[in-house]
Amino acid sequence: MTDAPASQDFWARQHVIVTGGKGFLGKNVVRELETRGAGKIYDVDIDNYDLRREPEVIQMYKDIPATMVIHLAATVGGIGINREHPGSFFYDNLMMGVLTVEHARQVGVEKVVAIGTICAYPKFTPVPFKEDDLWNGYPEETNAPYGLAKKMLLVQAQAYRQEYGFNAVFLLPVNLYGPGDNFNPASSHVIPALIKKCIDAQDAGEDHIVAWGDGSPTREFLYVEDAARGIVMTAEKYNDPDPVNLGSANEISIKDLVELIAELTGFEGEIRWDTTKPNGQPRRKLDTSRAKERFGFESKTDFRDGLKNTIAWYRAHRHELPY
């Protein structure tokens, strides 16, 4: 690319806090920053600073002279854990966002990249989801507290830009997947949950697996390395108030997803649907044109290839996992 020297120059000057930097997405963002030559990278997680507590946020900024914050830290999980803990999901995500951005402003951080969620969209958003539709209804009930708490980051970013001239930008990624994902059945998202179910069933010699709902909802998934690249491109190139979707623009039904994962894992048993469990939002597919137009981001990873990589990682590491 013609802007490579300018890009290297930009990153060499940056001291970047990555909140949630030891998590699934965070590790990939840190690797991408290292590839770009960031001057200093601080991967912060709850063991360093509990961002729900204002004194610890203040201490973080005293300890780390950051020029940029990429705020990934979140209390997050699939439909089941969202339904069990709506209050803590709301509180944790709201407080982490409000405090991280407010004290970044107070100490003179130059830019914050805030990561939202596709769960912020209204339940019946026209497909594909356009950023301009973000406020046209209430989110899907099973994860509305989480989605709304994360959406407040957008409100905060735009309000701070208006009042203080503070450079905060907001991204809306779809569901992520890839090597290193969370495979804990109590809190995992759909792809790692299904991979684990298929492989565990093979190991146990079981003749079926049980999937939630009826298989009719659709979802879009973004490979974690693509997401990390999009976030870092945003950090370098995007400085506007408008929210931006990050996705792959590929939509698949849960039924087709289960069958594809069964095929790729080699599970040949029956798939049974537990229709007493919720489907979640009926359809999810993003309009990704704004990311391409504003800072040139497009996903690169073929979905089957990404799933194969994720399955291979789980097979290699599952005996090291605590669940």
C-alpha positions as CSV (number, residue, x, y, z in Angstrom):
1,M,0.0,0.0,0.0
2,T,1.2,3.5,-0.8
3,D,0.5,4.8,2.8
4,A,2.7,2.1,4.4
5,P,5.5,4.5,5.6
6,A,2.9,7.0,7.0
7,S,1.1,4.0,8.7
8,Q,4.4,2.8,10.3
9,D,5.1,6.4,11.4
10,F,1.6,6.7,12.9
11,W,1.9,3.4,14.9
12,A,5.4,4.0,16.1
13,R,4.1,7.1,18.0
14,Q,1.2,5.3,19.7
15,H,1.0,4.0,23.2
16,V,-2.1,1.8,23.1
17,I,-4.1,0.4,26.0
18,V,-6.1,-2.6,24.9
19,T,-8.7,-3.3,27.5
20,G,-9.6,-7.0,27.5
21,G,-6.3,-7.4,25.8
22,K,-5.8,-11.0,27.2
23,G,-9.2,-12.2,25.9
24,F,-10.1,-13.9,22.6
25,L,-10.4,-10.8,20.5
26,G,-7.9,-8.8,22.6
27,K,-5.0,-11.2,21.9
28,N,-5.6,-10.9,18.1
29,V,-5.8,-7.1,18.3
30,V,-2.5,-7.0,20.3
31,R,-0.9,-9.2,17.6
32,E,-2.2,-6.9,14.9
33,L,-0.8,-3.9,16.7
34,E,2.6,-5.6,17.0
35,T,2.6,-6.3,13.3
36,R,1.8,-2.7,12.6
37,G,4.7,-1.6,14.9
38,A,2.9,0.2,17.7
39,G,5.3,2.0,20.0
40,K,3.9,0.5,23.2
41,I,1.0,-1.9,23.8
42,Y,-0.6,-2.5,27.2
43,D,-2.9,-5.5,27.3
44,V,-5.1,-4.8,30.3
45,D,-7.6,-7.2,31.9
46,I,-9.4,-7.5,35.2
47,D,-6.4,-9.0,36.9
48,N,-4.6,-5.6,36.3
49,Y,-7.5,-3.2,36.7
50,D,-11.2,-3.7,37.4
51,L,-12.7,-1.2,35.0
52,R,-16.1,-1.3,36.8
53,R,-14.4,0.5,39.7
54,E,-13.5,4.2,39.2
55,P,-10.4,4.2,41.5
56,E,-8.9,1.4,39.4
57,V,-9.6,3.2,36.2
58,I,-8.0,6.3,37.5
59,Q,-5.0,4.3,38.6
60,M,-4.7,2.7,35.2
61,Y,-4.4,6.0,33.5
62,K,-1.8,7.2,36.1
63,D,0.2,4.0,35.5
64,I,0.0,4.0,31.7
65,P,0.7,7.2,29.6
66,A,-1.6,6.2,26.7
67,T,-2.2,8.1,23.5
68,M,-5.0,5.6,22.4
69,V,-7.4,3.2,24.1
70,I,-9.0,0.3,22.2
71,H,-11.9,-0.7,24.6
72,L,-12.7,-4.4,24.1
73,A,-13.3,-5.4,27.7
74,A,-16.8,-6.8,28.2
75,T,-18.9,-9.2,30.2
76,V,-20.2,-11.3,27.4
77,G,-21.7,-14.7,26.5
78,G,-24.4,-16.5,24.6
79,I,-28.2,-16.5,25.0
80,G,-28.2,-18.7,28.1
81,I,-25.9,-16.7,30.3
82,N,-27.5,-13.4,29.1
83,R,-30.8,-14.6,30.3
84,E,-29.4,-15.7,33.7
85,H,-27.5,-12.5,34.4
86,P,-29.2,-9.5,32.7
87,G,-28.5,-7.2,35.6
88,S,-24.8,-7.9,35.9
89,F,-24.3,-7.9,32.1
90,F,-25.9,-4.4,32.0
91,Y,-24.0,-3.0,35.0
92,D,-20.6,-4.4,34.1
93,N,-20.7,-3.2,30.5
94,L,-22.2,0.2,31.2
95,M,-19.7,1.0,34.0
96,M,-16.6,-0.2,32.1
97,G,-17.5,1.9,29.1
98,V,-18.5,5.1,31.0
99,L,-15.5,5.1,33.2
100,T,-12.9,4.1,30.6
101,V,-14.0,6.8,28.2
102,E,-14.6,9.5,30.8
103,H,-11.1,9.2,32.4
104,A,-9.5,8.8,29.0
105,R,-10.9,12.3,28.2
106,Q,-9.8,13.7,31.6
107,V,-6.1,12.6,31.1
108,G,-5.9,13.7,27.5
109,V,-5.9,10.4,25.6
110,E,-6.0,11.3,21.9
111,K,-8.4,8.6,20.7
112,V,-10.7,5.9,22.0
113,V,-12.0,3.1,19.8
114,A,-15.1,1.6,21.5
115,I,-16.4,-1.8,20.6
116,G,-20.1,-2.3,20.6
117,T,-22.1,-5.3,19.5
118,I,-24.6,-6.4,16.9
119,C,-26.9,-7.1,19.9
120,A,-27.5,-3.3,20.1
121,Y,-29.7,-3.5,16.9
122,P,-33.5,-3.6,17.2
123,K,-35.0,-7.1,17.2
124,F,-36.7,-6.6,13.8
125,T,-34.1,-4.5,12.0
126,P,-34.5,-4.7,8.2
127,V,-31.9,-6.9,6.7
128,P,-29.1,-6.1,6.0
129,F,-28.7,-4.0,9.2
130,K,-27.7,-0.5,8.3
131,E,-26.1,1.7,11.0
132,D,-28.8,4.3,10.4
133,D,-31.4,1.8,11.7
134,L,-29.7,1.4,15.1
135,W,-32.3,3.4,17.0
136,N,-35.5,2.2,15.3
137,G,-36.7,-0.2,17.9
138,Y,-35.8,-2.3,21.0
139,P,-33.2,-5.0,20.9
140,E,-34.0,-8.7,21.1
141,E,-35.1,-9.4,24.7
142,T,-32.7,-12.2,25.6
143,N,-29.7,-9.9,25.3
144,A,-31.2,-6.4,25.4
145,P,-29.5,-5.3,28.7
146,Y,-26.1,-6.2,27.3
147,G,-26.8,-4.6,23.9
148,L,-28.2,-1.4,25.4
149,A,-25.3,-1.0,27.8
150,K,-22.8,-1.3,24.9
151,K,-24.9,1.1,22.8
152,M,-24.4,3.7,25.5
153,L,-20.7,3.8,24.4
154,L,-22.0,5.3,21.1
155,V,-24.1,7.9,22.9
156,Q,-21.1,8.8,25.1
157,A,-18.7,9.0,22.2
158,Q,-20.9,11.3,20.2
159,A,-21.8,13.4,23.2
160,Y,-18.1,13.8,24.1
161,R,-17.2,14.7,20.5
162,Q,-19.9,17.3,20.5
163,E,-19.1,18.9,23.9
164,Y,-15.3,18.3,24.3
165,G,-14.1,17.7,20.7
166,F,-13.0,14.2,22.0
167,N,-12.1,11.7,19.3
168,A,-14.0,8.5,20.1
169,V,-15.3,6.1,17.5
170,F,-17.7,3.2,17.8
171,L,-17.8,-0.2,16.0
172,L,-20.5,-2.8,15.8
173,P,-19.0,-6.2,15.1
174,V,-21.0,-9.3,14.4
175,N,-20.5,-12.6,16.3
176,L,-16.8,-13.5,16.2
177,Y,-15.3,-17.0,15.9
178,G,-11.9,-18.5,15.5
179,P,-9.0,-20.3,17.2
180,G,-8.8,-19.5,20.9
181,D,-12.6,-18.8,21.2
182,N,-14.5,-19.5,24.5
183,F,-15.6,-23.1,24.6
184,N,-17.1,-23.0,28.1
185,P,-20.6,-24.5,27.6
186,A,-21.9,-22.1,30.4
187,S,-21.1,-19.0,28.5
188,S,-19.9,-19.8,24.9
189,H,-21.5,-18.5,21.7
190,V,-23.0,-20.7,19.1
191,I,-20.0,-21.8,17.0
192,P,-17.7,-23.0,19.8
193,A,-20.7,-24.5,21.6
194,L,-21.6,-26.6,18.5
195,I,-18.0,-27.6,17.8
196,K,-17.7,-28.8,21.4
197,K,-21.0,-30.7,21.3
198,C,-20.1,-32.5,18.1
199,I,-16.6,-33.5,19.2
200,D,-17.7,-34.5,22.7
201,A,-20.5,-36.6,21.2
202,Q,-18.0,-38.4,19.0
203,D,-15.7,-39.0,22.0
204,A,-18.6,-40.4,24.0
205,G,-20.0,-42.5,21.2
206,E,-23.3,-40.7,21.4
207,D,-25.8,-40.9,18.5
208,H,-27.2,-37.4,18.7
209,I,-26.6,-33.8,19.8
210,V,-29.2,-31.3,21.0
211,A,-29.3,-27.8,19.4
212,W,-31.3,-24.8,20.8
213,G,-34.4,-23.5,19.1
214,D,-35.7,-24.6,15.8
215,G,-32.8,-23.7,13.5
216,S,-34.6,-21.0,11.6
217,P,-32.7,-17.9,12.8
218,T,-29.9,-16.6,10.6
219,R,-26.5,-15.3,11.8
220,E,-23.4,-13.6,10.3
221,F,-20.0,-14.5,11.6
222,L,-16.6,-12.7,11.3
223,Y,-13.3,-14.5,11.8
224,V,-11.4,-13.0,14.7
225,E,-8.3,-12.1,12.8
226,D,-10.4,-10.2,10.3
227,A,-12.1,-8.4,13.2
228,A,-8.7,-7.5,14.7
229,R,-7.5,-6.1,11.4
230,G,-10.7,-4.0,11.0
231,I,-10.4,-2.6,14.6
232,V,-6.8,-1.6,14.0
233,M,-7.6,-0.1,10.6
234,T,-10.3,1.9,12.4
235,A,-7.9,3.1,15.0
236,E,-5.5,4.4,12.4
237,K,-7.9,5.8,9.7
238,Y,-11.4,6.5,11.0
239,N,-12.2,9.7,13.0
240,D,-15.9,10.3,12.3
241,P,-18.9,10.3,14.8
242,D,-20.9,7.7,12.8
243,P,-21.1,4.1,14.1
244,V,-19.6,1.5,11.7
245,N,-20.5,-2.2,11.2
246,L,-17.8,-4.8,11.1
247,G,-18.9,-8.0,9.4
248,S,-18.4,-10.5,6.6
249,A,-21.7,-9.9,4.8
250,N,-22.4,-13.7,4.7
251,E,-25.6,-14.9,6.3
252,I,-26.3,-18.6,7.3
253,S,-29.2,-20.2,9.1
254,I,-28.5,-21.9,12.4
255,K,-29.8,-25.2,10.9
256,D,-27.3,-24.9,8.1
257,L,-24.6,-23.9,10.5
258,V,-25.2,-27.0,12.7
259,E,-25.1,-29.3,9.7
260,L,-21.9,-27.7,8.4
261,I,-20.1,-28.0,11.8
262,A,-21.3,-31.6,12.0
263,E,-19.8,-32.2,8.5
264,L,-16.5,-30.5,9.3
265,T,-16.1,-32.3,12.6
266,G,-17.1,-35.7,11.2
267,F,-20.1,-36.1,13.5
268,E,-22.6,-38.4,11.8
269,G,-25.3,-38.6,14.5
270,E,-28.7,-37.1,14.7
271,I,-29.4,-33.4,15.3
272,R,-32.3,-32.9,17.7
273,W,-33.8,-29.4,18.2
274,D,-34.9,-28.3,21.6
275,T,-37.7,-25.9,20.8
276,T,-38.3,-25.0,24.4
277,K,-35.1,-23.0,24.2
278,P,-35.1,-19.5,22.6
279,N,-34.1,-18.8,19.0
280,G,-32.8,-15.3,19.8
281,Q,-33.0,-12.6,17.1
282,P,-34.7,-13.9,13.9
283,R,-32.1,-12.6,11.4
284,R,-28.7,-11.0,11.6
285,K,-26.8,-9.7,8.7
286,L,-24.9,-6.4,8.4
287,D,-24.6,-3.9,5.7
288,T,-20.8,-3.6,5.6
289,S,-20.5,-0.9,3.0
290,R,-19.6,1.9,5.4
291,A,-16.5,0.2,6.7
292,K,-15.3,-0.4,3.1
293,E,-16.1,3.2,2.0
294,R,-14.7,5.0,5.1
295,F,-11.5,3.0,5.8
296,G,-11.2,0.2,3.3
297,F,-12.1,-2.8,5.5
298,E,-13.4,-6.1,4.0
299,S,-13.3,-9.5,5.6
300,K,-10.9,-12.0,3.9
301,T,-11.4,-15.4,5.5
302,D,-13.6,-18.0,3.8
303,F,-16.2,-19.3,6.4
304,R,-15.4,-23.0,5.8
305,D,-11.7,-22.3,6.2
306,G,-12.3,-20.3,9.4
307,L,-14.4,-23.1,10.8
308,K,-11.8,-25.7,10.0
309,N,-9.1,-23.6,11.7
310,T,-11.3,-23.2,14.8
311,I,-12.1,-27.0,14.9
312,A,-8.4,-27.8,14.6
313,W,-7.5,-25.4,17.4
314,Y,-10.2,-27.0,19.7
315,R,-9.0,-30.5,18.9
316,A,-5.4,-29.5,19.7
317,H,-6.2,-27.7,22.9
318,R,-9.3,-29.1,24.4
319,H,-7.5,-31.3,27.0
320,E,-5.9,-28.1,28.4
321,L,-9.2,-26.4,28.9
322,P,-10.8,-26.4,32.4
323,Y,-14.3,-27.3,31.1
